[in-house]
Amino acid sequence: MVRCWPRRSKKSAVEKSAKSGSATSLTSGSTTADKTKTEQSEKKEDKKEDKKEEEKTEEKTEEKKDDEKNDEDKEEEEKPKVQVGSISEKKDIYKGPVEDGEWTWVDKYPDGVEEAAENEETATYAVVVRNQKSQDSRKKLEAHSIVVQSPWLRTALAEIMADYPGVACELSRLEFEAPFKPFVHRWAEFTKYMEKPDLEEKTKEHLKILFDILNYEIGDNIKTFQDYVKNGVVCFKDLWMIFQPGTIVLSAYLGPVSGFEMVETEYMANNCGKFLQVRCDCVDYGGKEFGRYQEAINIPEFLGTKKITGLKVYPFHFHEKKDEITAQLLKRGTIFEKLAGHHYREYSGRAITWNREGNEVDVQITGRIVVDIESFNRFSPWRVRYLNDFNATDIERFNKHKVQNGIESEEFVMPDYYKMLCRSRTRGYSLKYKKWVDFFLEQISDVRWNTTAFDRLVLPADQKELILSFTEAQLSGDSFDDIIAGKGKGIICLLSGPPGVGKTLTAEAVAENLKVPLHMLSSGDLGSDPWEVERELNSILELVSRWNAVLLLDECDVFLEARSNHEIERNKIVTIFLRTLEYYEGIMFLTTNRCGEIDAAFQSRIHVSIEYPDLTVSARKIIWKNFLRNSTIKSNLTDKDINELAELKLNGRQIKNVLKTASLLARRRKSDTLERQFIETVLIIEKKRPGAPQQMMHYM
């Protein structure tokens, strides 16, 4: 729509000249002041008229803008609506200028943008060097990075950088950033490859180009590195040079000297100062499968140079006795591989546990243990080590090892290289101290079984045969199932009688005869709250079943005692214990000194109940002989002495304590044999103890 706007009204020149004429037609008698006033008034009138004209112009401009906007709105309304994302083109937007740290995307192409430095022309060159201003006073420029584009060079570097982590030579654009660590670590391989006689001419040319570039950029670093290797020392700022990724390093980190595979290094700092963090992998077992676990070993900053083998971690090839340390690592790795799963072993020496803050604490452990990392991860209160899977290179090495050794089974077999990387510690449970701990592999040994323990047990022959029959049948899998599947499949044996008559020894002898672990507990180990008892009991029964062990619940009167109407909390514990026994599938021995107070509900759950009477003279005689036979010191006691000592009404535990004390007294008096006088001295002292049998010294 076309609009006609009115012409702008202005004062004509005629009117102005008329005013001028009227001004000049004043009488000559008018004063100069009147003339000035007249001119000022005329100027004011002109200004007012100009202002009015400007206001009218602005109004017209605003009206024009409004009309144009209305026209645009009408045009937008007339345009057809386009569906979101339907236009088959791309739309470019650009980063806008930064103001006060903030910016937004704009539609305007930015000013001052240079053409890309790398284009079709640069792509034709074998190597592209990206330069920047150097901070070295000896150079104007230094390389920020190098782009290898030559296919001949990529083929050569694929062999030179074989197995170097993070370098993929199959890429069409192979980039290396300063300080070009891969070339520092593989410089010997690089120069050796250049000396090959059968290289193509093109390969030689491109290798020479790359060699000249690198020699200019890192030539000083290479000379320094070679000097360190020659003299076996290094300074802190150049520590990274001696750690080549993918090689074996040695460290006494968290135990004896162990092997690790180097991954990467990084200079870091904390409140204690600067340090180089060496990240390296070891081979560990997660409970079901082997895998990699990364450790971070820190080397604190030091002044001057330091001997490489004196560092907390250093490359394997710097070790002076390579063959000796290799044999040691292989032996340990073989043990570690065999201990995968759960195994019953003996241990003697230092072990590792943890405090509430998770810090390692040394403990001394002796006795029987169960190595079981899977159960450690499930039931211990300590931190679990989560492993990383083996990478593609590892899998390839495993398969190659199987082919070379003719192994056709799917079973995991560890090559020697990975045995050298095995962790120096494994995890499990101490049956004696009832703790989950970390065991050092060198301290683990096979169990030395006491094959005569059951034969020396002072019990009637028929009772011993009965005990052996149901325990051996249970371990062999000959179980009698209930109407409900999984219920009532265990064997529960109640041993009752006075102290020291052989109740605990019976369970120990059975475990030794069957060559299985014995897990011994008391009521105090299970807690006092009903929920705590149930949780601990379920965990223990599951562990015992997994280990195929014999469970001995010693002095379990609190669980067996008849329920009453007044002790609600204890009644809950008894009920929990009764319910748990129904679904237990292993062998359990219960010992008590108060057989007459057992709850009636337990009677139907006990398969075998053996009452141990007080020891007879003949039984005590056998016990004296057994302990004297197992004594570490030779005995001079005659049969007459033993017969007289057997008349004393002592139980088995008291006899053992008397002989143990007498042996210590013999050593104190520098005697090589155990004399009767040492035993009599101990008995005289025992007679004065409250509760000692009055007839103890009737023969004296």
Secondary structure, 3 states (H helix, E strand, C coil): CCCCCCCCCCCCHHHHHHHHHHHHCCCCCCCHHHHHHHHHHHHHHHHHHHHHHHHHHHHHHHHHHHHHHHHHHHHHHHCCCCCCCCCCCCCCCEECCCECCECCEECCCCCCCCCCCCCCCHHHCCEEEEEEECCCCCCCEEEEEEEECCHHHHHHHHHHCCCCCCCCCCCCCEEEECCCHHHHHCHHHHHHHHCCCCCCHHHHHHHHHHHHHHHHHHHHHHHHHHHHHHHCEEEHHHHHHHCCCCCEEEECCCCCCEEEEEEEEEEEEECCEEEEEEEEEEEEECCCCEEEEEEEEEEECCCCEEEHHHCCEEEHHHCCCHHHHHHHHHHHHHHHHHCCCEEEEEEEEEEEEECCCCCEEEEEEEEEEEEEHHHHHHHCCCCCCCCECCCHHHHHHHHHHHHHHCCCCCCCCCCHHHHCCECCEEEEEECCCCEEEEEEHHHEECCCCCCCCCCCCCCCHHHHHHHHHHHHHHHHCCCCCCCCCCCCCCEEEEEECCCCCCHHHHHHHHHHHHCCCEEEEEHHHHCCCHHHHHHHHHHHHHHHHHHCCEEEEECCHHHHECCCCCCHHHHHHHHHHHHHHHCCCCEEEEEECCHHHECHHHHCCCCEEEECCCCCHHHHHHHHHHHHHCCCCEECCCHHHHHHHHCCCCCHHHHHHHHHHHHHHHHHCCCCEECHHHHHHHHHHHHCCCCCCHHHHCCC
